[in-house]
Amino acid sequence: MDPGQFDRRVTVRQRPGEGRSRGAYADAFTVWACYRPESAREAVQGGRAQTVESGTLVVRDSARMRTVSSADRVVLGGRDFAIEGVGLPDRRTGLVTLKIATTLGGQ
């Protein structure tokens, strides 16, 4: 992947502690990423329809990125995205792919 495509600053937010299942999210680290929007769809959540945006986030593999899981979140362009899936690091390219989604207008 062309290094020029890593044009977005993304902040990874994680919960503190070993199990990371409780507590408020806090900024853990920031990386350069490439974001590709995939779709905007309507989903019913809590009995009302909301527009959901999903996409793919590609980042460089690192020791810190290997700590990221679907329990974490990312902030992209001032919007909070849930991580729906984390791909295995690609040893050939040195990249990690994340599937992310958010409700449009923030969460």
The first five atom37 places (N, CA, C, CB, O) and aatype in JSON, in Angstrom:
{
  "aatype": [12, 3, 14, 7, 5, 13, 3, 1, 1, 19, 16, 19, 1, 5, 1, 14, 7, 6, 7, 1, 15, 1, 7, 0, 18, 0, 3, 0, 13, 16, 19, 17, 0, 4, 18, 1, 14, 6, 15, 0, 1, 6, 0, 19, 5, 7, 7, 1, 0, 5, 16, 19, 6, 15, 7, 16, 10, 19, 19, 1, 3, 15, 0, 1, 12, 1, 16, 19, 15, 15, 0, 3, 1, 19, 19, 10, 7, 7, 1, 3, 13, 0, 9, 6, 7, 19, 7, 10, 14, 3, 1, 1, 16, 7, 10, 19, 16, 10, 11, 9, 0, 16, 16, 10, 7, 7, 5],
  "atom_mask": [
    [1, 1, 1, 1, 1],
    [1, 1, 1, 1, 1],
    [1, 1, 1, 1, 1],
    [1, 1, 1, 0, 1],
    [1, 1, 1, 1, 1],
    [1, 1, 1, 1, 1],
    [1, 1, 1, 1, 1],
    [1, 1, 1, 1, 1],
    [1, 1, 1, 1, 1],
    [1, 1, 1, 1, 1],
    [1, 1, 1, 1, 1],
    [1, 1, 1, 1, 1],
    [1, 1, 1, 1, 1],
    [1, 1, 1, 1, 1],
    [1, 1, 1, 1, 1],
    [1, 1, 1, 1, 1],
    [1, 1, 1, 0, 1],
    [1, 1, 1, 1, 1],
    [1, 1, 1, 0, 1],
    [1, 1, 1, 1, 1],
    [1, 1, 1, 1, 1],
    [1, 1, 1, 1, 1],
    [1, 1, 1, 0, 1],
    [1, 1, 1, 1, 1],
    [1, 1, 1, 1, 1],
    [1, 1, 1, 1, 1],
    [1, 1, 1, 1, 1],
    [1, 1, 1, 1, 1],
    [1, 1, 1, 1, 1],
    [1, 1, 1, 1, 1],
    [1, 1, 1, 1, 1],
    [1, 1, 1, 1, 1],
    [1, 1, 1, 1, 1],
    [1, 1, 1, 1, 1],
    [1, 1, 1, 1, 1],
    [1, 1, 1, 1, 1],
    [1, 1, 1, 1, 1],
    [1, 1, 1, 1, 1],
    [1, 1, 1, 1, 1],
    [1, 1, 1, 1, 1],
    [1, 1, 1, 1, 1],
    [1, 1, 1, 1, 1],
    [1, 1, 1, 1, 1],
    [1, 1, 1, 1, 1],
    [1, 1, 1, 1, 1],
    [1, 1, 1, 0, 1],
    [1, 1, 1, 0, 1],
    [1, 1, 1, 1, 1],
    [1, 1, 1, 1, 1],
    [1, 1, 1, 1, 1],
    [1, 1, 1, 1, 1],
    [1, 1, 1, 1, 1],
    [1, 1, 1, 1, 1],
    [1, 1, 1, 1, 1],
    [1, 1, 1, 0, 1],
    [1, 1, 1, 1, 1],
    [1, 1, 1, 1, 1],
    [1, 1, 1, 1, 1],
    [1, 1, 1, 1, 1],
    [1, 1, 1, 1, 1],
    [1, 1, 1, 1, 1],
    [1, 1, 1, 1, 1],
    [1, 1, 1, 1, 1],
    [1, 1, 1, 1, 1],
    [1, 1, 1, 1, 1],
    [1, 1, 1, 1, 1],
    [1, 1, 1, 1, 1],
    [1, 1, 1, 1, 1],
    [1, 1, 1, 1, 1],
    [1, 1, 1, 1, 1],
    [1, 1, 1, 1, 1],
    [1, 1, 1, 1, 1],
    [1, 1, 1, 1, 1],
    [1, 1, 1, 1, 1],
    [1, 1, 1, 1, 1],
    [1, 1, 1, 1, 1],
    [1, 1, 1, 0, 1],
    [1, 1, 1, 0, 1],
    [1, 1, 1, 1, 1],
    [1, 1, 1, 1, 1],
    [1, 1, 1, 1, 1],
    [1, 1, 1, 1, 1],
    [1, 1, 1, 1, 1],
    [1, 1, 1, 1, 1],
    [1, 1, 1, 0, 1],
    [1, 1, 1, 1, 1],
    [1, 1, 1, 0, 1],
    [1, 1, 1, 1, 1],
    [1, 1, 1, 1, 1],
    [1, 1, 1, 1, 1],
    [1, 1, 1, 1, 1],
    [1, 1, 1, 1, 1],
    [1, 1, 1, 1, 1],
    [1, 1, 1, 0, 1],
    [1, 1, 1, 1, 1],
    [1, 1, 1, 1, 1],
    [1, 1, 1, 1, 1],
    [1, 1, 1, 1, 1],
    [1, 1, 1, 1, 1],
    [1, 1, 1, 1, 1],
    [1, 1, 1, 1, 1],
    [1, 1, 1, 1, 1],
    [1, 1, 1, 1, 1],
    [1, 1, 1, 1, 1],
    [1, 1, 1, 0, 1],
    [1, 1, 1, 0, 1],
    [1, 1, 1, 1, 1]
  ],
  "atom_positions": [
    [[0.85, -1.17, 0.0], [0.0, 0.0, 0.0], [0.89, 1.23, 0.0], [-0.96, 0.0, 1.22], [1.89, 1.29, 0.72]],
    [[0.53, 2.2, -0.79], [1.27, 3.45, -0.9], [1.24, 4.19, 0.44], [0.68, 4.33, -2.02], [0.16, 4.41, 0.99]],
    [[2.41, 4.58, 0.98], [2.44, 5.29, 2.26], [1.61, 6.57, 2.26], [3.85, 5.62, 2.63], [1.15, 7.0, 3.32]],
    [[1.42, 7.18, 1.1], [0.62, 8.4, 1.01], [-0.85, 8.17, 1.3], [0.0, 0.0, 0.0], [-1.59, 9.13, 1.54]],
    [[-1.31, 6.92, 1.27], [-2.71, 6.62, 1.56], [-3.01, 6.64, 3.06], [-3.08, 5.28, 0.99], [-4.17, 6.68, 3.46]],
    [[-1.98, 6.62, 3.89], [-2.16, 6.71, 5.33], [-2.28, 8.19, 5.68], [-0.97, 6.03, 6.12], [-1.34, 8.82, 6.17]],
    [[-3.46, 8.73, 5.43], [-3.66, 10.17, 5.52], [-4.59, 10.6, 6.66], [-4.21, 10.68, 4.23], [-4.97, 11.77, 6.74]],
    [[-4.95, 9.69, 7.53], [-5.85, 10.0, 8.64], [-5.19, 9.67, 9.97], [-7.17, 9.22, 8.5], [-4.56, 8.62, 10.12]],
    [[-5.34, 10.58, 10.94], [-4.87, 10.3, 12.29], [-6.03, 9.65, 13.04], [-4.38, 11.61, 13.03], [-7.13, 10.18, 13.07]],
    [[-5.77, 8.51, 13.63], [-6.78, 7.75, 14.35], [-6.3, 7.53, 15.77], [-7.07, 6.39, 13.64], [-5.16, 7.12, 16.0]],
    [[-7.17, 7.8, 16.74], [-6.85, 7.56, 18.13], [-7.55, 6.3, 18.59], [-7.25, 8.77, 19.02], [-8.77, 6.17, 18.46]],
    [[-6.78, 5.36, 19.11], [-7.34, 4.13, 19.66], [-7.67, 4.4, 21.12], [-6.34, 2.92, 19.51], [-6.84, 4.91, 21.88]],
    [[-8.9, 4.05, 21.51], [-9.35, 4.23, 22.89], [-9.59, 2.87, 23.52], [-10.64, 5.1, 22.96], [-10.26, 2.01, 22.95]],
    [[-9.02, 2.68, 24.7], [-9.16, 1.41, 25.41], [-9.59, 1.68, 26.84], [-7.85, 0.6, 25.37], [-9.36, 2.75, 27.39]],
    [[-10.21, 0.67, 27.43], [-10.55, 0.75, 28.85], [-9.33, 0.34, 29.65], [-11.78, -0.14, 29.19], [-8.58, -0.54, 29.23]],
    [[-9.12, 0.96, 30.81], [-7.96, 0.6, 31.63], [-8.16, -0.75, 32.3], [-7.69, 1.68, 32.68], [-9.29, -1.24, 32.42]],
    [[-7.07, -1.34, 32.74], [-7.14, -2.59, 33.48], [-6.82, -3.79, 32.63], [0.0, 0.0, 0.0], [-6.73, -3.71, 31.41]],
    [[-6.66, -4.92, 33.32], [-6.26, -6.14, 32.64], [-7.36, -6.74, 31.77], [-5.82, -7.16, 33.64], [-7.12, -7.07, 30.61]],
    [[-8.58, -6.86, 32.32], [-9.69, -7.43, 31.54], [-10.28, -6.44, 30.58], [0.0, 0.0, 0.0], [-10.92, -6.84, 29.6]],
    [[-10.09, -5.14, 30.83], [-10.58, -4.05, 29.99], [-12.07, -4.18, 29.67], [-9.8, -4.0, 28.71], [-12.5, -3.83, 28.57]],
    [[-12.86, -4.67, 30.62], [-14.28, -4.8, 30.36], [-15.1, -3.75, 31.08], [-14.76, -6.16, 30.75], [-16.3, -3.63, 30.84]],
    [[-14.47, -2.99, 31.98], [-15.21, -1.98, 32.73], [-14.46, -0.66, 32.73], [-15.45, -2.45, 34.17], [-13.26, -0.6, 32.46]],
    [[-15.19, 0.38, 33.05], [-14.58, 1.69, 33.13], [-14.76, 2.48, 31.85], [0.0, 0.0, 0.0], [-15.24, 1.97, 30.84]],
    [[-14.38, 3.73, 31.93], [-14.51, 4.64, 30.79], [-13.36, 4.43, 29.81], [-14.55, 6.1, 31.26], [-12.25, 4.05, 30.2]],
    [[-13.63, 4.68, 28.55], [-12.57, 4.6, 27.54], [-11.62, 5.77, 27.69], [-13.18, 4.57, 26.11], [-12.04, 6.89, 27.99]],
    [[-10.34, 5.51, 27.48], [-9.33, 6.56, 27.53], [-8.43, 6.43, 26.31], [-8.48, 6.48, 28.85], [-8.23, 5.33, 25.79]],
    [[-7.9, 7.56, 25.84], [-7.0, 7.52, 24.69], [-5.79, 6.68, 25.03], [-6.57, 8.96, 24.27], [-5.13, 6.91, 26.05]],
    [[-5.48, 5.69, 24.18], [-4.33, 4.81, 24.41], [-3.15, 5.22, 23.53], [-4.71, 3.33, 24.13], [-2.03, 5.38, 24.02]],
    [[-3.39, 5.41, 22.23], [-2.33, 5.83, 21.31], [-2.95, 6.3, 20.0], [-1.33, 4.68, 21.05], [-4.13, 6.05, 19.73]],
    [[-2.16, 6.99, 19.2], [-2.6, 7.53, 17.92], [-1.71, 6.99, 16.81], [-2.58, 9.08, 17.93], [-0.49, 6.9, 16.97]],
    [[-2.33, 6.63, 15.68], [-1.59, 6.09, 14.54], [-2.11, 6.71, 13.24], [-1.72, 4.55, 14.48], [-3.2, 7.27, 13.21]],
    [[-1.31, 6.61, 12.19], [-1.75, 7.0, 10.85], [-2.51, 5.82, 10.25], [-0.53, 7.41, 9.94], [-2.13, 4.66, 10.46]],
    [[-3.57, 6.11, 9.51], [-4.4, 5.05, 8.96], [-4.96, 5.44, 7.61], [-5.52, 4.7, 9.92], [-4.95, 6.61, 7.22]],
    [[-5.45, 4.44, 6.91], [-6.17, 4.62, 5.66], [-7.61, 4.16, 5.9], [-5.49, 3.82, 4.47], [-7.83, 3.01, 6.29]],
    [[-8.58, 5.04, 5.68], [-9.99, 4.71, 5.9], [-10.72, 4.61, 4.58], [-10.66, 5.75, 6.8], [-10.63, 5.5, 3.74]],
    [[-11.45, 3.51, 4.4], [-12.28, 3.31, 3.22], [-13.72, 3.08, 3.66], [-11.76, 2.12, 2.35], [-14.03, 2.01, 4.19]],
    [[-14.6, 4.04, 3.44], [-16.01, 3.82, 3.8], [-16.59, 2.73, 2.92], [-16.83, 5.13, 3.65], [-16.29, 2.65, 1.72]],
    [[-17.42, 1.88, 3.51], [-18.02, 0.79, 2.75], [-19.51, 1.0, 2.52], [-17.8, -0.52, 3.46], [-20.01, 0.79, 1.41]],
    [[-20.22, 1.41, 3.56], [-21.66, 1.58, 3.36], [-22.25, 2.45, 4.45], [-22.35, 0.22, 3.33], [-21.69, 2.61, 5.53]],
    [[-23.39, 2.98, 4.13], [-24.24, 3.65, 5.11], [-25.59, 2.97, 5.01], [-24.34, 5.23, 4.86], [-26.17, 2.91, 3.92]],
    [[-26.08, 2.46, 6.11], [-27.32, 1.7, 6.08], [-28.16, 2.1, 7.28], [-27.05, 0.17, 6.08], [-27.67, 2.72, 8.23]],
    [[-29.42, 1.73, 7.23], [-30.3, 2.0, 8.37], [-30.41, 0.73, 9.19], [-31.69, 2.49, 7.91], [-30.56, -0.37, 8.64]],
    [[-30.33, 0.89, 10.5], [-30.48, -0.24, 11.41], [-31.41, 0.17, 12.53], [-29.1, -0.7, 11.97], [-31.45, 1.33, 12.93]],
    [[-32.16, -0.78, 13.03], [-33.06, -0.51, 14.14], [-32.3, -0.77, 15.43], [-34.36, -1.38, 14.05], [-31.77, -1.86, 15.65]],
    [[-32.26, 0.26, 16.27], [-31.55, 0.14, 17.53], [-32.4, 0.81, 18.59], [-30.12, 0.77, 17.44], [-32.7, 2.0, 18.49]],
    [[-32.78, 0.06, 19.6], [-33.62, 0.63, 20.65], [-35.0, 1.03, 20.15], [0.0, 0.0, 0.0], [-35.59, 1.97, 20.69]],
    [[-35.51, 0.35, 19.14], [-36.84, 0.62, 18.64], [-36.93, 1.75, 17.63], [0.0, 0.0, 0.0], [-38.02, 2.05, 17.14]],
    [[-35.8, 2.4, 17.3], [-35.86, 3.46, 16.29], [-34.77, 3.25, 15.25], [-35.71, 4.85, 16.94], [-33.72, 2.66, 15.52]],
    [[-35.05, 3.74, 14.06], [-34.11, 3.57, 12.96], [-32.98, 4.58, 13.08], [-34.84, 3.73, 11.6], [-33.21, 5.76, 13.36]],
    [[-31.75, 4.12, 12.87], [-30.58, 4.98, 12.87], [-29.74, 4.64, 11.65], [-29.77, 4.82, 14.18], [-29.7, 3.49, 11.21]],
    [[-29.08, 5.65, 11.12], [-28.18, 5.43, 9.99], [-26.82, 5.04, 10.54], [-28.09, 6.69, 9.09], [-26.26, 5.73, 11.39]],
    [[-26.29, 3.94, 10.04], [-25.02, 3.4, 10.5], [-24.01, 3.46, 9.35], [-25.18, 1.94, 11.03], [-24.31, 3.0, 8.24]],
    [[-22.84, 4.01, 9.61], [-21.76, 4.03, 8.62], [-20.73, 2.98, 9.01], [-21.1, 5.45, 8.52], [-20.34, 2.89, 10.17]],
    [[-20.3, 2.19, 8.04], [-19.26, 1.2, 8.32], [-18.15, 1.34, 7.29], [-19.83, -0.23, 8.32], [-18.35, 1.88, 6.2]],
    [[-16.98, 0.84, 7.65], [-15.85, 0.94, 6.75], [-14.69, 0.09, 7.21], [0.0, 0.0, 0.0], [-14.77, -0.65, 8.19]],
    [[-13.61, 0.2, 6.46], [-12.39, -0.55, 6.75], [-11.28, 0.43, 7.07], [-12.0, -1.46, 5.56], [-11.09, 1.43, 6.37]],
    [[-10.56, 0.14, 8.12], [-9.44, 0.96, 8.56], [-8.19, 0.1, 8.44], [-9.64, 1.48, 10.02], [-8.12, -0.99, 8.99]],
    [[-7.18, 0.6, 7.71], [-5.93, -0.13, 7.54], [-4.83, 0.65, 8.23], [-5.59, -0.35, 6.02], [-4.65, 1.84, 7.99]],
    [[-4.08, -0.03, 9.11], [-2.99, 0.59, 9.88], [-1.76, -0.31, 9.79], [-3.4, 0.82, 11.37], [-1.85, -1.48, 9.43]],
    [[-0.62, 0.27, 10.12], [0.61, -0.52, 10.15], [0.64, -1.39, 11.39], [1.85, 0.4, 10.09], [0.2, -0.97, 12.46]],
    [[1.16, -2.59, 11.26], [1.29, -3.51, 12.38], [2.35, -2.99, 13.36], [1.67, -4.93, 11.89], [3.38, -2.46, 12.95]],
    [[2.07, -3.14, 14.65], [3.01, -2.76, 15.69], [2.64, -3.53, 16.96], [3.0, -1.21, 15.94], [1.58, -4.16, 17.02]],
    [[3.49, -3.47, 17.96], [3.2, -4.13, 19.23], [1.93, -3.55, 19.84], [4.38, -3.99, 20.21], [1.13, -4.28, 20.42]],
    [[1.75, -2.25, 19.73], [0.54, -1.62, 20.28], [-0.71, -2.06, 19.53], [0.67, -0.1, 20.23], [-1.74, -2.32, 20.14]],
    [[-0.64, -2.14, 18.2], [-1.81, -2.54, 17.42], [-2.21, -3.97, 17.74], [-1.52, -2.39, 15.92], [-3.38, -4.33, 17.59]],
    [[-1.29, -4.79, 18.17], [-1.62, -6.17, 18.5], [-2.4, -6.28, 19.81], [-0.36, -7.0, 18.59], [-2.89, -7.36, 20.14]],
    [[-2.51, -5.17, 20.56], [-3.32, -5.18, 21.78], [-4.77, -4.78, 21.5], [-2.72, -4.23, 22.8], [-5.61, -4.9, 22.39]],
    [[-5.06, -4.32, 20.29], [-6.4, -3.84, 19.95], [-7.34, -5.03, 19.74], [-6.36, -2.95, 18.68], [-6.99, -6.02, 19.11]],
    [[-8.57, -4.89, 20.28], [-9.59, -5.93, 20.12], [-10.93, -5.27, 19.82], [-9.69, -6.82, 21.39], [-11.03, -4.05, 19.77]],
    [[-11.95, -6.08, 19.64], [-13.27, -5.54, 19.36], [-13.9, -4.88, 20.59], [-14.18, -6.64, 18.84], [-14.97, -4.29, 20.5]],
    [[-13.25, -4.98, 21.74], [-13.72, -4.3, 22.94], [-13.3, -2.83, 22.96], [-13.19, -5.0, 24.19], [-13.76, -2.07, 23.8]],
    [[-12.42, -2.44, 22.03], [-11.89, -1.08, 21.99], [-12.68, -0.23, 21.0], [-10.4, -1.1, 21.62], [-13.59, -0.71, 20.33]],
    [[-12.3, 1.04, 20.92], [-12.93, 1.97, 20.0], [-11.86, 2.79, 19.31], [-13.94, 2.9, 20.75], [-10.71, 2.83, 19.76]],
    [[-12.23, 3.44, 18.2], [-11.31, 4.36, 17.52], [-12.04, 5.68, 17.29], [-10.79, 3.76, 16.18], [-13.26, 5.71, 17.08]],
    [[-11.27, 6.76, 17.32], [-11.81, 8.09, 17.01], [-11.21, 8.5, 15.67], [-11.48, 9.14, 18.15], [-9.99, 8.58, 15.52]],
    [[-12.09, 8.75, 14.71], [-11.69, 9.11, 13.36], [-12.47, 10.35, 12.95], [-11.93, 7.93, 12.35], [-13.7, 10.32, 12.92]],
    [[-11.79, 11.41, 12.66], [-12.46, 12.65, 12.25], [-13.4, 13.19, 13.31], [0.0, 0.0, 0.0], [-14.43, 13.77, 12.99]],
    [[-13.04, 12.99, 14.57], [-13.87, 13.49, 15.66], [-15.07, 12.62, 15.99], [0.0, 0.0, 0.0], [-15.86, 12.97, 16.87]],
    [[-15.21, 11.49, 15.31], [-16.34, 10.59, 15.55], [-15.85, 9.28, 16.16], [-17.11, 10.3, 14.24], [-14.78, 8.78, 15.83]],
    [[-16.66, 8.75, 17.06], [-16.33, 7.54, 17.78], [-16.85, 6.32, 17.0], [-16.93, 7.57, 19.22], [-18.04, 6.24, 16.71]],
    [[-15.96, 5.4, 16.68], [-16.32, 4.19, 15.94], [-16.1, 2.96, 16.81], [-15.5, 4.07, 14.65], [-15.1, 2.87, 17.53]],
    [[-17.02, 2.03, 16.76], [-16.85, 0.73, 17.41], [-16.02, -0.15, 16.48], [-18.22, 0.07, 17.74], [-16.15, -0.07, 15.26]],
    [[-15.17, -0.98, 17.06], [-14.4, -1.93, 16.27], [-15.2, -3.22, 16.21], [-12.96, -2.17, 16.89], [-15.44, -3.86, 17.23]],
    [[-15.61, -3.59, 15.01], [-16.41, -4.8, 14.84], [-15.56, -6.03, 14.58], [-17.38, -4.61, 13.71], [-16.02, -7.15, 14.8]],
    [[-14.34, -5.84, 14.11], [-13.46, -6.96, 13.86], [-12.03, -6.51, 13.61], [0.0, 0.0, 0.0], [-11.8, -5.44, 13.05]],
    [[-11.09, -7.33, 14.04], [-9.67, -7.04, 13.86], [-9.05, -8.2, 13.1], [-8.94, -6.82, 15.23], [-9.09, -9.34, 13.56]],
    [[-8.48, -7.92, 11.94], [-7.83, -8.96, 11.16], [-6.46, -9.29, 11.71], [0.0, 0.0, 0.0], [-5.87, -8.51, 12.46]],
    [[-5.96, -10.45, 11.35], [-4.61, -10.82, 11.75], [-3.59, -9.97, 10.99], [-4.35, -12.33, 11.48], [-3.83, -9.59, 9.84]],
    [[-2.47, -9.65, 11.63], [-1.44, -8.88, 10.93], [-0.95, -9.63, 9.69], [-0.26, -8.58, 11.87], [-0.68, -10.83, 9.75]],
    [[-0.84, -8.93, 8.58], [-0.34, -9.52, 7.34], [1.18, -9.44, 7.37], [-0.91, -8.79, 6.08], [1.75, -8.35, 7.32]],
    [[1.83, -10.57, 7.45], [3.29, -10.6, 7.56], [3.97, -10.09, 6.3], [3.77, -12.0, 7.86], [5.08, -9.56, 6.37]],
    [[3.33, -10.23, 5.17], [3.92, -9.78, 3.91], [3.91, -8.26, 3.78], [3.18, -10.41, 2.74], [4.9, -7.66, 3.38]],
    [[2.77, -7.64, 4.12], [2.64, -6.2, 3.95], [2.9, -5.41, 5.23], [1.27, -5.88, 3.44], [3.19, -4.22, 5.17]],
    [[2.79, -6.08, 6.39], [2.95, -5.38, 7.66], [1.76, -4.51, 8.02], [0.0, 0.0, 0.0], [1.91, -3.5, 8.71]],
    [[0.58, -4.9, 7.55], [-0.63, -4.11, 7.79], [-1.66, -4.9, 8.57], [-1.22, -3.63, 6.47], [-1.69, -6.13, 8.53]],
    [[-2.52, -4.17, 9.29], [-3.63, -4.76, 10.02], [-4.91, -4.07, 9.54], [-3.45, -4.6, 11.59], [-4.93, -2.85, 9.38]],
    [[-5.97, -4.85, 9.31], [-7.24, -4.32, 8.85], [-8.27, -4.43, 9.97], [-7.72, -5.08, 7.59], [-8.41, -5.48, 10.61]],
    [[-8.99, -3.32, 10.2], [-10.04, -3.3, 11.2], [-11.36, -2.95, 10.53], [-9.72, -2.29, 12.33], [-11.4, -2.08, 9.66]],
    [[-12.43, -3.62, 10.91], [-13.79, -3.27, 10.47], [-14.37, -2.38, 11.55], [-14.69, -4.56, 10.21], [-14.39, -2.77, 12.72]],
    [[-14.85, -1.19, 11.16], [-15.38, -0.25, 12.14], [-16.75, 0.24, 11.71], [-14.42, 0.93, 12.32], [-17.1, 0.2, 10.53]],
    [[-17.55, 0.71, 12.69], [-18.89, 1.23, 12.39], [-19.29, 2.25, 13.44], [-19.94, 0.08, 12.32], [-18.84, 2.2, 14.59]],
    [[-20.14, 3.18, 13.03], [-20.68, 4.2, 13.93], [-22.05, 4.64, 13.43], [-19.72, 5.42, 14.04], [-22.38, 4.45, 12.26]],
    [[-22.83, 5.23, 14.33], [-24.07, 5.85, 13.88], [-23.71, 7.23, 13.37], [-25.14, 5.92, 15.04], [-22.9, 7.92, 13.98]],
    [[-24.29, 7.65, 12.27], [-23.99, 8.96, 11.69], [-24.5, 10.05, 12.62], [-24.61, 9.11, 10.28], [-25.58, 9.94, 13.19]],
    [[-23.7, 11.08, 12.76], [-24.04, 12.15, 13.67], [-23.45, 11.95, 15.04], [0.0, 0.0, 0.0], [-23.73, 12.73, 15.95]],
    [[-22.63, 10.91, 15.21], [-21.98, 10.65, 16.5], [-22.77, 9.65, 17.3], [0.0, 0.0, 0.0], [-23.87, 9.24, 16.93]],
    [[-22.18, 9.26, 18.42], [-22.79, 8.26, 19.27], [-22.95, 8.77, 20.65], [-22.01, 7.01, 19.29], [-23.46, 8.05, 21.51]]
  ]
}
